Amino acid sequence: MTLTRREFGLAGSVGLLATLSPRAAAAATDPRVKQAAWYDTVKRIGQTNLNERDPEHGDPERWAAFWASAKAQAVLVSVSGPIAFYPSKIPFFHHSRRLGERDFVGECVSAARKRGLRIIGRMSPDHQWYDEATAAAHPSWFRRLPDGKPILFDPNIAITCHMSDYFSDQLPRTLEEILDRYEFDGMFTNGWPTIQKCYCDTCRKIGDPNSAVYQAALQKQHDASLALFRGMILKKNPGGFFTNSFFGGFGGGDMPWRLSRSSSFSAGDAQGRPKLEDPVWDGSIDAKIAQSLMRDRPYALVTSGFGSTSGSDWRHISNTTAESLSRMAQTAASGGVVWHHMLGMTQSFSQDQRWQELVKPFFNWMAANDIHFQNKRPLAKVGVLISPRSMEQYKAPAGNERATAVEGICKVLVENRIAYDFVHVNDLGAERLAQYDTLLLPNVALMSDAQATSLRQFAQRGGSLIATFETGLYDETGKPRADFALADVFGIHKIGDRQKWNPPPFTPQAMHYQALKGASPLTDGFGNTPWIAGPLWRIPLAPVADAPATFMPLAPDGPPEMVFANGGPTNEPAVVMRQVGKARMVYFAGDNDASYERADMPDLGRQLANAVRWTLGDDAGLTVSGDGLIEVNVWETQAGFAVHLLNYNAPNALNGRLRKPIPLGTQSVTLTLPTATKVRRIDLLEAGEPVEFTQEGRTVRFALPSVGFYEVAALIV
């Protein structure tokens, strides 16, 4: 099977990608794919949100035919929310004013079912139709502002209160009716649960919505509703699933972890870069966060096909940049389920259809190579510790946001082509950590004694640690510690509070610099200079022997006549590195990761990358050499192994929406297999051709002659 350039390109001037030539032998029906629940192996989901006008002109047969031809494995059908698309008998469930005598949901279910598509019902409990009759009969259903007014999205659409009987009575009755009428393979709740702030009468009786008492009551209500909905759905279809919405990003505190404990399938609903200035690999970050929550359970990442950007959504039209395709590729490369989303059946299938020219070829290519996307386990040797609680409660220095440090670490790893996973701070058992040689702790400021013990034991077993700035200087409640929780592991002691880069009396500002104390693994690439840039903030440390870098006295940046070193190096460590047995430890006294993210000073990024390489030693697992900005991932798959290369060499990779990537030249790959497994051949899935390779024991070497948009080297054993 061969897809033409036209089939994989976007219409008009975009002309997106080179040809993808999949191998039919690796089809989705490959018997080597281990079968469990149907959703355990699903990789492609299509969603078309219904709107109120769709029952008038929408064509469910055309809709289902497209998704079937695109080789989607499941589709979503809107079943509840502010508008009913079927003749519901539930009071105050507003029928679409274009519905007439149609059962539009039933037509969609029938059209999808006869084409072999799995069907997921989309519930939207976060919104309810709002009119005088409903407001008078059920005022408690609606979330309220402090002045008592309902929160409206539209004159007829209001946001619901999670503490109301809308969730304990109206939704269960609606769900019961839906499950009696239609057969669904899964159910998804959009936009819920969230951490709401409501000032309705019910919520005022509970307390201030910012209080711990209120949040505990909200959590209890969420848990009760989730258990109720899940029980109803699984009773009707024991082989199905129920999942709530996960919003992506590092926010939410402990909620994502708590919700994921009972989820057999998750859906991250971020849909795109939150801000224009976020890097293109934001999709990979979201998928890796989901992986840290779900691990070996399936996790989907929703990608919008419409014109969405920070603060402005052109939701009626297709996004004709490479952004959506890149996000789908990042999801696949990170082991997730690709879930593509468009709004409105009529407008998406009868009006602006440009999005189809992108989605169908990509889904078809994935389907034909499905065996290579059926992953057994990630093979990254680097884990990045994430603590949403720490990010939420930690009072970051001025200029830093809650996730700046971890975003800086991700930037370093992507730029240096180092495969990594996220490791959730609540998942630090020995078995979980055993797959990693190095753990990075990007300013994980809040840390419990138990978490510190787990990390200490990881080091005692030979694992390496890299930490920055205030890691472990607060307990899990945010209470400051007198010294680092891992002071003994890194061999460091705090002697002062965090210091800014421009304290008085310097005007207008003075910068931190690091004096290099001779050659070390951390000075690679720093020839012809005795000092390098320092971080924007630092923690004063007691002197240690053999620190590879110490701080210089603060030096002003102007006027030009005063730009000179203000004295020689101090004995205050900027970096501490030590080795105990196999374990290698590096501690950065400054916020090097956050400073690199904020200021893009290459010295700081290179220093962090050098630290990672030193801790990995001679066996990095995967190395990819060549020109260009590429993110790498590596998996053990049902067919063998897969090396994923995402090409970000394109305009707007670091700001805006990605344009067509520039094809890259030769990329040399060295992969150390986890076991002595003989590789029979290596196929390049985008290029559609095999590649020559050599193997010596567990080490496999090969070269990709070029990388277009997204290449997967499939090692078949």
C-alpha positions as CSV (number, residue, x, y, z in Angstrom):
1,M,0.0,0.0,0.0
2,T,1.4,3.4,-1.0
3,L,0.1,6.8,-0.1
4,T,0.8,9.5,-2.6
5,R,2.3,12.9,-1.7
6,R,-1.0,14.5,-2.4
7,E,-2.8,12.1,0.0
8,F,-0.4,12.9,2.8
9,G,-0.1,16.6,2.0
10,L,-2.4,19.4,3.0
11,A,-4.3,21.3,0.4
12,G,-3.2,24.7,-1.0
13,S,0.1,26.2,-0.2
14,V,1.0,24.1,2.9
15,G,2.0,20.9,0.9
16,L,3.0,19.3,4.2
17,L,4.8,16.1,4.1
18,A,6.8,13.6,2.1
19,T,5.2,10.3,1.1
20,L,4.5,7.8,3.8
21,S,4.7,4.2,2.4
22,P,3.5,1.8,5.1
23,R,4.1,-1.9,5.0
24,A,0.9,-3.9,4.7
25,A,2.5,-6.8,6.5
26,A,2.4,-4.8,9.7
27,A,-1.3,-4.3,9.7
28,A,-3.5,-3.9,12.8
29,T,-4.7,-7.5,12.6
30,D,-1.2,-8.8,13.2
31,P,-1.7,-11.9,15.5
32,R,1.4,-10.8,17.5
33,V,-0.7,-8.0,19.1
34,K,-1.7,-9.3,22.5
35,Q,-5.5,-8.9,22.9
36,A,-7.1,-7.8,26.2
37,A,-9.9,-5.3,26.6
38,W,-10.7,-3.7,23.2
39,Y,-9.4,-0.3,24.3
40,D,-6.0,-1.7,25.4
41,T,-4.8,-1.7,21.8
42,V,-6.7,1.2,20.3
43,K,-4.5,3.9,18.8
44,R,-6.8,6.0,16.7
45,I,-10.0,7.8,17.8
46,G,-12.1,10.3,15.8
47,Q,-14.3,12.9,17.4
48,T,-16.8,15.3,15.8
49,N,-18.7,17.3,18.4
50,L,-22.3,17.8,17.5
51,N,-23.9,21.2,17.6
52,E,-27.5,22.3,17.7
53,R,-27.9,22.7,14.0
54,D,-26.4,19.3,13.0
55,P,-29.7,17.4,13.1
56,E,-31.0,19.6,10.4
57,H,-28.3,19.0,7.7
58,G,-25.8,16.5,9.3
59,D,-25.2,13.3,7.5
60,P,-24.2,10.4,9.9
61,E,-23.6,8.0,7.1
62,R,-21.0,10.4,5.5
63,W,-19.5,11.0,8.9
64,A,-19.1,7.3,9.8
65,A,-17.9,6.5,6.3
66,F,-15.1,9.0,6.6
67,W,-13.9,7.8,10.0
68,A,-14.0,4.2,8.8
69,S,-12.0,5.0,5.7
70,A,-9.5,6.8,7.9
71,K,-9.1,3.6,9.8
72,A,-10.2,5.1,13.1
73,Q,-10.9,2.4,15.6
74,A,-13.5,4.4,17.7
75,V,-15.6,7.5,17.3
76,L,-17.3,9.8,19.8
77,V,-21.0,10.6,19.7
78,S,-22.4,13.6,21.8
79,V,-25.0,12.2,24.1
80,S,-25.5,14.5,27.0
81,G,-24.8,18.1,28.0
82,P,-26.8,21.2,27.4
83,I,-28.5,19.8,24.2
84,A,-30.2,16.5,23.5
85,F,-29.7,15.0,20.0
86,Y,-32.2,12.3,20.5
87,P,-35.9,12.4,21.7
88,S,-35.1,12.3,25.4
89,K,-37.9,12.0,27.9
90,I,-35.9,13.5,30.7
91,P,-37.4,16.8,31.9
92,F,-35.2,19.9,31.4
93,F,-32.9,18.1,28.9
94,H,-33.3,20.6,26.1
95,H,-33.9,19.0,22.6
96,S,-32.0,20.5,19.7
97,R,-34.4,23.0,18.0
98,R,-33.4,21.3,14.7
99,L,-34.0,17.8,15.9
100,G,-37.6,17.4,14.6
101,E,-38.5,13.7,14.5
102,R,-35.0,12.5,14.2
103,D,-33.0,10.3,16.6
104,F,-29.7,11.8,15.6
105,V,-27.7,9.9,18.2
106,G,-29.3,6.6,17.1
107,E,-28.4,7.4,13.4
108,C,-24.8,8.0,14.4
109,V,-24.6,4.9,16.5
110,S,-26.1,2.8,13.7
111,A,-23.9,4.3,11.0
112,A,-20.7,3.7,13.0
113,R,-21.7,0.3,14.3
114,K,-22.3,-1.2,10.8
115,R,-18.8,-0.1,9.8
116,G,-17.2,-1.8,12.7
117,L,-16.3,1.3,14.6
118,R,-16.3,1.3,18.4
119,I,-18.5,4.0,19.9
120,I,-17.7,6.2,22.8
121,G,-20.5,8.4,24.3
122,R,-19.4,12.0,25.0
123,M,-21.1,13.4,28.1
124,S,-20.7,17.1,29.0
125,P,-21.8,17.4,32.6
126,D,-20.0,20.8,32.9
127,H,-22.8,22.6,30.9
128,Q,-26.6,22.7,31.1
129,W,-29.3,24.5,29.1
130,Y,-30.3,27.7,30.8
131,D,-33.7,29.3,30.5
132,E,-36.3,30.8,32.8
133,A,-38.1,27.6,33.4
134,T,-35.0,25.6,34.2
135,A,-33.5,28.4,36.4
136,A,-36.8,28.6,38.3
137,A,-37.2,24.8,38.8
138,H,-33.5,24.0,39.5
139,P,-31.6,27.1,40.6
140,S,-29.1,24.9,42.5
141,W,-27.9,23.3,39.2
142,F,-25.9,26.3,38.2
143,R,-22.5,27.5,39.4
144,R,-22.6,31.1,40.8
145,L,-20.4,34.1,41.0
146,P,-19.9,35.8,44.4
147,D,-22.7,38.1,43.5
148,G,-25.0,35.1,43.0
149,K,-25.3,35.4,39.2
150,P,-24.9,32.2,37.2
151,I,-21.8,31.7,35.1
152,L,-22.9,31.7,31.5
153,F,-21.0,30.7,28.4
154,D,-23.9,31.7,26.2
155,P,-27.3,33.2,27.0
156,N,-28.7,29.7,27.0
157,I,-25.6,27.7,28.3
158,A,-24.6,27.8,31.9
159,I,-21.9,26.1,33.9
160,T,-23.1,23.5,36.4
161,C,-22.3,23.2,40.1
162,H,-20.7,19.9,41.0
163,M,-22.2,20.0,44.4
164,S,-25.8,20.1,43.2
165,D,-28.4,17.4,42.5
166,Y,-27.7,17.9,38.8
167,F,-25.0,15.3,39.4
168,S,-26.8,13.1,41.8
169,D,-30.2,13.1,40.1
170,Q,-30.4,14.6,36.6
171,L,-27.3,13.1,35.1
172,P,-27.9,9.6,36.5
173,R,-31.4,9.6,35.0
174,T,-30.1,10.9,31.7
175,L,-27.3,8.3,31.6
176,E,-29.7,5.5,32.4
177,E,-32.0,6.6,29.5
178,I,-29.0,6.7,27.2
179,L,-27.7,3.3,28.2
180,D,-31.1,1.8,27.7
181,R,-31.5,3.2,24.2
182,Y,-28.0,2.7,22.8
183,E,-25.0,0.4,23.0
184,F,-21.7,2.1,23.8
185,D,-18.2,0.7,24.2
186,G,-17.1,3.5,26.5
187,M,-18.1,6.8,28.0
188,F,-16.2,10.1,28.3
189,T,-17.1,13.1,30.5
190,N,-15.9,16.3,28.9
191,G,-14.7,19.2,31.2
192,W,-15.3,17.4,34.4
193,P,-14.3,17.0,37.2
194,T,-12.5,20.2,37.9
195,I,-11.6,22.3,40.9
196,Q,-14.6,24.6,40.9
197,K,-15.3,27.8,42.8
198,C,-19.0,28.3,43.3
199,Y,-21.0,30.6,45.5
200,C,-24.4,29.1,45.2
201,D,-26.5,28.6,48.3
202,T,-25.4,25.0,48.6
203,C,-21.7,25.8,48.3
204,R,-22.0,28.8,50.7
205,K,-23.2,26.4,53.4
206,I,-20.1,24.2,52.9
207,G,-17.7,27.1,53.2
208,D,-15.3,29.2,51.3
209,P,-14.5,27.5,47.9
210,N,-10.8,28.2,48.5
211,S,-10.9,26.4,51.9
212,A,-9.6,22.9,52.6
213,V,-13.1,22.0,54.0
214,Y,-14.8,22.9,50.7
215,Q,-12.2,21.2,48.6
216,A,-12.5,18.0,50.7
217,A,-16.3,18.1,50.2
218,L,-15.8,18.6,46.4
219,Q,-13.5,15.7,46.2
220,K,-15.9,13.5,48.1
221,Q,-18.7,14.6,45.7
222,H,-16.5,13.9,42.6
223,D,-15.6,10.4,43.9
224,A,-19.3,9.6,44.5
225,S,-20.3,10.8,41.1
226,L,-17.5,9.0,39.4
227,A,-18.3,5.7,41.2
228,L,-21.9,6.1,40.3
229,F,-21.3,6.8,36.6
230,R,-18.7,4.1,36.2
231,G,-20.9,1.5,37.9
232,M,-23.8,2.3,35.7
233,I,-21.7,2.1,32.5
234,L,-19.9,-1.1,33.4
235,K,-23.0,-2.8,34.6
236,K,-24.5,-2.3,31.1
237,N,-21.3,-3.2,29.3
238,P,-18.6,-4.9,31.4
239,G,-16.2,-4.8,28.5
240,G,-16.4,-1.0,28.2
241,F,-14.8,1.8,30.0
242,F,-15.6,5.1,31.7
243,T,-13.1,8.0,31.7
244,N,-13.3,11.5,32.9
245,S,-11.4,14.4,31.3
246,F,-7.8,15.0,32.1
247,F,-6.7,18.5,31.2
248,G,-3.0,18.1,30.5
249,G,-0.2,20.2,31.8
250,F,1.3,20.1,35.3
251,G,-1.7,21.6,37.1
252,G,-4.4,20.1,39.2
253,G,-2.4,19.2,42.3
254,D,-3.2,15.7,43.5
255,M,-6.4,15.4,41.5
256,P,-5.0,13.8,38.3
257,W,-3.2,11.2,40.3
258,R,-6.2,10.4,42.4
259,L,-8.6,10.2,39.4
260,S,-6.2,8.0,37.5
261,R,-6.1,5.4,40.2
262,S,-9.6,4.1,39.1
263,S,-9.2,4.8,35.3
264,S,-8.7,2.0,32.8
265,F,-8.4,4.6,30.0
266,S,-7.6,8.3,30.2
267,A,-8.2,11.2,27.8
268,G,-6.0,14.3,28.1
269,D,-8.1,17.2,26.8
270,A,-5.5,20.0,26.4
271,Q,-5.9,19.9,22.5
272,G,-3.0,22.3,21.7
273,R,-0.3,24.6,23.0
274,P,-1.7,26.5,26.0
275,K,0.3,29.6,25.0
276,L,1.9,30.8,21.8
277,E,5.3,31.0,23.4
278,D,5.2,27.3,24.5
279,P,7.5,25.0,22.5
280,V,6.0,22.6,19.9
281,W,6.9,19.6,22.0
282,D,4.1,20.6,24.5
283,G,2.2,17.6,23.1
284,S,4.9,15.2,24.1
285,I,4.9,16.8,27.6
286,D,1.2,16.2,27.9
287,A,1.5,12.6,26.7
288,K,4.4,11.9,29.0
289,I,2.4,13.3,31.9
290,A,-0.4,10.9,31.1
291,Q,2.0,8.1,30.9
292,S,3.3,8.9,34.3
293,L,-0.2,8.6,35.6
294,M,-1.4,5.6,33.7
295,R,1.8,3.6,33.0
296,D,0.7,0.4,31.2
297,R,-2.9,1.5,30.8
298,P,-4.0,3.3,27.6
299,Y,-3.9,7.1,27.6
300,A,-5.2,9.4,24.8
301,L,-4.2,12.9,23.9
302,V,-6.9,15.0,22.2
303,T,-5.7,17.1,19.3
304,S,-7.9,19.8,17.8
305,G,-8.1,20.1,14.1
306,F,-9.5,23.6,14.2
307,G,-7.8,27.0,14.2
308,S,-7.0,27.3,17.9
309,T,-4.4,29.5,19.6
310,S,-3.8,31.1,22.9
311,G,-6.7,33.4,23.7
312,S,-8.3,33.2,20.3
313,D,-10.1,30.2,18.8
314,W,-11.3,30.1,15.2
315,R,-13.2,26.9,15.9
316,H,-15.3,26.9,12.7
317,I,-12.3,26.3,10.4
318,S,-9.4,23.9,9.9
319,N,-5.9,24.5,11.1
320,T,-3.8,24.4,8.0
321,T,-0.4,24.5,9.6
322,A,1.6,21.5,10.6
323,E,0.7,21.9,14.2
324,S,-2.1,19.4,14.5
325,L,-0.1,16.7,12.7
326,S,2.9,17.3,14.9
327,R,0.8,16.9,18.0
328,M,-0.7,13.7,16.7
329,A,2.9,12.5,15.9
330,Q,4.1,13.5,19.4
331,T,1.2,11.5,20.9
332,A,2.0,8.4,18.9
333,A,5.8,8.7,19.6
334,S,5.1,9.1,23.3
335,G,3.0,5.9,23.4
336,G,-0.4,7.5,23.5
337,V,-3.7,7.1,21.7
338,V,-4.2,9.7,18.9
339,W,-7.6,11.3,19.3
340,H,-8.5,13.9,16.7
341,H,-11.3,16.4,17.4
342,M,-13.3,18.7,15.2
343,L,-16.5,20.7,15.9
344,G,-19.7,20.3,14.1
345,M,-20.7,17.5,11.7
346,T,-22.2,19.8,9.1
347,Q,-19.4,22.3,9.0
348,S,-16.7,19.6,9.2
349,F,-18.1,17.4,6.5
350,S,-20.0,19.8,4.2
351,Q,-18.0,23.0,4.6
352,D,-14.4,23.3,5.6
353,Q,-13.0,19.8,5.1
354,R,-9.3,20.6,4.9
355,W,-8.6,18.9,8.2
356,Q,-9.6,15.5,6.6
357,E,-6.7,15.8,4.1
358,L,-4.3,15.6,7.1
359,V,-6.1,13.2,9.4
360,K,-7.0,10.4,7.0
361,P,-3.5,9.7,5.6
362,F,-1.9,9.9,9.1
363,F,-4.5,7.5,10.6
364,N,-4.1,5.2,7.6
365,W,-0.3,5.1,8.0
366,M,-0.6,4.4,11.7
367,A,-3.1,1.6,11.0
368,A,-0.9,-0.1,8.4
369,N,2.0,0.0,10.8
370,D,-0.1,-0.7,14.0
371,I,2.2,-3.5,15.3
372,H,5.0,-1.0,15.7
373,F,2.8,1.3,17.8
374,Q,1.7,-1.5,20.2
375,N,4.2,-0.8,22.9
376,K,5.3,-3.1,25.7
377,R,7.4,-0.7,27.7
378,P,9.5,2.6,27.3
379,L,13.2,2.2,27.1
380,A,14.3,5.7,28.2
381,K,17.0,5.6,30.8
382,V,16.2,9.1,32.1
383,G,13.3,9.8,34.4
384,V,12.2,13.4,35.2
385,L,10.5,13.6,38.6
386,I,7.3,15.7,38.5
387,S,5.4,16.8,41.6
388,P,2.1,18.6,40.8
389,R,1.7,19.3,44.5
390,S,5.1,21.0,44.8
391,M,4.4,23.0,41.6
392,E,1.0,24.1,43.0
393,Q,2.0,25.0,46.6
394,Y,5.6,26.1,46.1
395,K,6.2,29.9,46.2
396,A,8.5,30.2,43.2
397,P,10.9,33.1,42.9
398,A,9.8,36.2,41.0
399,G,9.8,35.6,37.3
400,N,9.4,31.8,37.5
401,E,6.1,30.0,37.0
402,R,5.2,26.7,38.7
403,A,6.5,24.6,35.9
404,T,9.4,26.7,34.6
405,A,12.1,24.4,36.0
406,V,10.7,21.2,34.6
407,E,10.1,22.9,31.2
408,G,13.7,23.9,31.2
409,I,14.8,20.3,31.8
410,C,12.5,19.1,29.0
411,K,14.1,21.7,26.7
412,V,17.6,20.5,27.5
413,L,16.6,16.8,26.9
414,V,14.8,17.5,23.6
415,E,17.6,19.7,22.3
416,N,20.2,17.0,23.2
417,R,18.1,14.1,21.9
418,I,17.9,12.3,25.2
419,A,14.9,10.1,25.6
420,Y,13.1,10.6,28.9
421,D,9.9,9.8,30.8
422,F,8.1,11.6,33.6
423,V,8.0,9.8,36.9
424,H,5.2,10.9,39.3
425,V,6.3,11.7,42.8
426,N,3.6,9.4,44.1
427,D,5.1,6.5,42.2
428,L,8.6,6.0,43.6
429,G,8.6,2.3,44.3
430,A,11.7,0.3,43.6
431,E,10.1,-1.6,40.7
432,R,9.0,1.7,39.0
433,L,12.4,3.3,39.4
434,A,14.4,0.3,38.4
435,Q,14.1,1.0,34.6
436,Y,16.0,4.3,35.0
437,D,19.7,4.9,35.3
438,T,19.2,8.6,36.1
439,L,16.5,10.6,37.8
440,L,16.3,14.4,37.4
441,L,14.7,16.5,40.2
442,P,14.0,19.9,38.6
443,N,13.5,22.1,41.7
444,V,11.1,19.5,43.4
445,A,10.9,21.9,46.4
446,L,8.2,20.1,48.4
447,M,9.2,16.5,49.3
448,S,8.0,14.2,52.1
449,D,10.4,12.2,54.2
450,A,9.1,9.0,52.6
451,Q,9.8,10.4,49.1
452,A,13.3,11.4,50.1
453,T,13.8,7.9,51.5
454,S,12.7,6.3,48.2
455,L,15.2,8.5,46.2
456,R,17.9,7.8,48.7
457,Q,17.3,4.1,48.3
458,F,17.4,4.5,44.5
459,A,20.9,6.0,44.9
460,Q,21.9,3.2,47.2
461,R,21.0,0.7,44.5
462,G,23.3,2.5,42.1
463,G,20.9,5.0,40.5
464,S,22.1,8.5,39.7
465,L,20.4,11.7,40.7
466,I,20.5,15.3,39.4
467,A,18.8,18.0,41.4
468,T,18.5,21.8,41.2
469,F,17.9,24.7,43.5
470,E,15.5,24.2,46.4
471,T,14.8,20.5,45.8
472,G,13.8,19.0,49.1
473,L,14.0,22.3,51.2
474,Y,10.3,22.0,52.2
475,D,8.3,19.1,53.5
476,E,5.1,18.0,51.7
477,T,3.0,20.7,53.4
478,G,5.3,23.5,52.3
479,K,7.0,23.9,55.7
480,P,10.7,24.9,55.2
481,R,13.4,22.5,56.3
482,A,16.6,23.7,57.9
483,D,18.6,21.7,55.4
484,F,18.0,19.6,52.2
485,A,16.0,16.4,52.5
486,L,18.8,14.8,50.5
487,A,21.7,16.6,52.0
488,D,23.5,13.3,52.8
489,V,23.0,12.0,49.2
490,F,24.5,15.0,47.5
491,G,27.0,16.0,50.2
492,I,25.6,19.5,50.5
493,H,24.5,21.9,53.3
494,K,22.5,25.1,53.0
495,I,23.9,28.2,54.7
496,G,21.4,30.8,53.6
497,D,18.2,31.5,51.9
498,R,17.7,31.9,48.2
499,Q,19.5,34.8,46.6
500,K,18.4,36.9,43.6
501,W,20.8,37.8,40.8
502,N,20.5,41.6,41.3
503,P,20.3,42.4,45.0
504,P,21.2,46.0,46.1
505,P,23.4,48.0,45.9
506,F,23.9,47.0,42.2
507,T,22.1,49.2,39.7
508,P,20.5,48.4,37.3
509,Q,21.4,44.7,37.8
510,A,24.2,42.2,38.5
511,M,24.5,38.7,37.3
512,H,25.6,35.4,38.7
513,Y,28.7,33.8,37.0
514,Q,30.3,30.5,37.6
515,A,34.1,30.0,37.8
516,L,35.2,26.7,36.3
517,K,37.6,24.8,38.6
518,G,39.4,22.9,36.0
519,A,38.4,20.2,33.5
520,S,35.5,17.9,34.5
521,P,32.7,16.0,32.8
522,L,30.6,19.1,33.3
523,T,33.0,21.4,31.4
524,D,32.7,19.7,28.0
525,G,32.2,22.4,25.4
526,F,33.5,25.2,27.6
527,G,37.0,25.7,26.1
528,N,38.8,29.1,26.1
529,T,36.9,30.5,29.1
530,P,37.5,30.5,32.9
531,W,33.9,31.3,33.7
532,I,30.4,30.8,32.3
533,A,26.9,32.2,32.9
534,G,25.3,31.5,36.2
535,P,21.6,31.1,37.2
536,L,19.2,33.9,38.1
537,W,18.7,32.5,41.6
538,R,20.9,30.5,43.9
539,I,21.0,28.8,47.3
540,P,24.1,29.6,49.3
541,L,26.0,26.3,50.1
542,A,28.7,25.5,52.5
543,P,32.1,25.0,50.7
544,V,32.9,21.5,49.6
545,A,36.1,19.9,48.2
546,D,36.5,19.6,44.5
547,A,33.4,21.6,43.4
548,P,33.6,21.7,39.6
549,A,32.3,25.3,39.6
550,T,31.9,28.0,42.2
551,F,30.2,31.4,42.1
552,M,32.0,34.6,41.2
553,P,31.1,37.8,43.1
554,L,28.1,39.4,41.5
555,A,29.2,41.5,38.6
556,P,27.2,44.5,37.2
557,D,26.2,44.6,33.6
558,G,26.7,48.3,33.1
559,P,27.7,50.9,32.4
560,P,30.3,49.4,30.0
561,E,33.2,50.9,32.1
562,M,32.1,48.7,35.0
563,V,31.6,45.4,33.2
564,F,34.5,43.4,34.7
565,A,34.9,40.7,37.2
566,N,34.4,42.0,40.7
567,G,37.1,39.9,42.3
568,G,38.2,36.3,42.0
569,P,36.2,33.1,42.4
570,T,34.5,32.4,45.8
571,N,34.5,29.1,47.6
572,E,30.7,28.9,47.4
573,P,29.8,25.9,45.2
574,A,27.7,26.5,42.1
575,V,27.7,22.8,41.3
576,V,28.5,19.7,43.4
577,M,29.2,16.4,41.9
578,R,30.1,13.1,43.6
579,Q,30.2,9.4,42.9
580,V,29.4,6.7,45.4
581,G,29.8,3.2,43.9
582,K,27.8,3.2,40.6
583,A,25.7,6.1,41.7
584,R,26.6,9.6,40.3
585,M,25.1,12.7,41.9
586,V,25.0,16.2,40.7
587,Y,23.4,19.2,42.5
588,F,23.1,22.6,41.0
589,A,22.8,25.3,43.6
590,G,20.9,27.6,41.3
591,D,17.7,27.4,39.3
592,N,19.8,26.6,36.2
593,D,16.9,24.8,34.6
594,A,14.4,27.6,35.1
595,S,17.0,30.2,34.1
596,Y,17.6,28.3,30.9
597,E,13.9,28.2,30.1
598,R,13.5,31.9,30.8
599,A,16.7,33.4,29.4
600,D,17.8,30.8,26.9
601,M,21.5,31.1,28.0
602,P,23.3,28.2,26.3
603,D,25.9,27.8,29.0
604,L,23.2,26.7,31.4
605,G,21.7,24.2,29.0
606,R,25.0,22.7,28.0
607,Q,26.0,22.3,31.7
608,L,22.8,20.5,32.5
609,A,23.2,18.2,29.4
610,N,26.8,17.4,30.4
611,A,25.5,16.4,33.8
612,V,22.9,14.0,32.3
613,R,25.5,12.5,30.0
614,W,28.0,12.0,32.9
615,T,25.4,10.2,35.0
616,L,24.4,7.9,32.2
617,G,28.1,6.9,31.6
618,D,29.0,4.9,28.5
619,D,25.6,3.4,28.0
620,A,23.0,6.0,27.2
621,G,20.7,3.4,25.7
622,L,19.9,5.5,22.6
623,T,22.1,8.1,20.9
624,V,21.0,9.9,17.7
625,S,23.7,12.0,15.9
626,G,23.1,14.5,13.1
627,D,21.9,18.0,12.4
628,G,18.6,19.5,13.3
629,L,16.2,19.8,16.2
630,I,14.8,16.3,16.8
631,E,13.0,14.8,19.8
632,V,13.6,11.0,20.3
633,N,11.6,8.3,22.0
634,V,12.3,4.6,22.1
635,W,10.0,1.7,22.9
636,E,10.0,-2.1,23.1
637,T,7.1,-3.1,20.9
638,Q,5.1,-6.2,20.0
639,A,7.2,-6.6,16.9
640,G,10.6,-5.7,18.5
641,F,11.7,-2.2,19.1
642,A,10.9,1.3,17.7
643,V,13.0,4.5,17.6
644,H,10.8,7.6,17.0
645,L,12.3,10.8,15.6
646,L,10.2,14.0,15.6
647,N,11.5,16.7,13.3
648,Y,11.0,20.2,14.8
649,N,13.3,22.0,12.3
650,A,10.6,24.4,11.2
651,P,9.3,27.9,11.6
652,N,7.4,28.5,14.8
653,A,8.7,25.5,16.6
654,L,9.3,27.6,19.7
655,N,6.5,30.1,19.3
656,G,3.2,30.0,17.4
657,R,2.1,27.1,15.3
658,L,4.4,24.9,13.5
659,R,4.9,25.2,9.8
660,K,6.3,22.7,7.4
661,P,9.5,21.1,8.8
662,I,12.7,21.2,6.8
663,P,13.8,17.6,5.9
664,L,17.0,16.6,7.7
665,G,20.0,14.8,6.4
666,T,21.7,11.6,7.7
667,Q,21.0,10.7,11.3
668,S,23.2,8.0,12.9
669,V,21.6,5.8,15.5
670,T,23.1,3.6,18.2
671,L,20.7,1.6,20.3
672,T,21.6,-0.7,23.2
673,L,18.9,-3.4,23.5
674,P,17.7,-4.4,27.0
675,T,18.4,-8.0,26.2
676,A,20.6,-10.0,23.8
677,T,17.9,-10.1,21.1
678,K,18.7,-10.7,17.4
679,V,17.3,-8.1,15.1
680,R,16.1,-9.5,11.7
681,R,15.5,-6.2,9.9
682,I,14.9,-2.5,10.4
683,D,12.2,-0.7,8.4
684,L,11.8,3.0,8.1
685,L,8.0,3.5,8.3
686,E,7.8,7.0,6.8
687,A,10.3,6.3,4.1
688,G,8.7,2.9,3.5
689,E,12.0,1.1,3.0
690,P,14.4,-1.1,5.0
691,V,17.8,0.2,6.2
692,E,21.1,-1.6,6.6
693,F,22.4,-2.1,10.1
694,T,25.0,-3.9,12.2
695,Q,24.6,-5.6,15.5
696,E,27.3,-6.6,18.0
697,G,25.7,-8.2,21.0
698,R,23.1,-5.9,22.4
699,T,24.3,-2.9,20.4
700,V,22.6,-2.1,17.1
701,R,23.9,0.7,14.7
702,F,22.2,2.1,11.6
703,A,21.8,5.4,9.8
704,L,18.7,7.1,8.5
705,P,19.5,8.8,5.1
706,S,16.9,11.5,5.9
707,V,14.1,12.4,8.3
708,G,11.1,14.2,7.0
709,F,8.3,15.1,9.4
710,Y,8.2,12.1,11.6
711,E,10.2,8.9,11.1
712,V,9.9,5.6,13.0
713,A,12.7,3.1,12.7
714,A,11.1,-0.3,13.4
715,L,13.5,-3.0,14.6
716,I,11.9,-6.3,13.9
717,V,13.0,-9.3,15.9
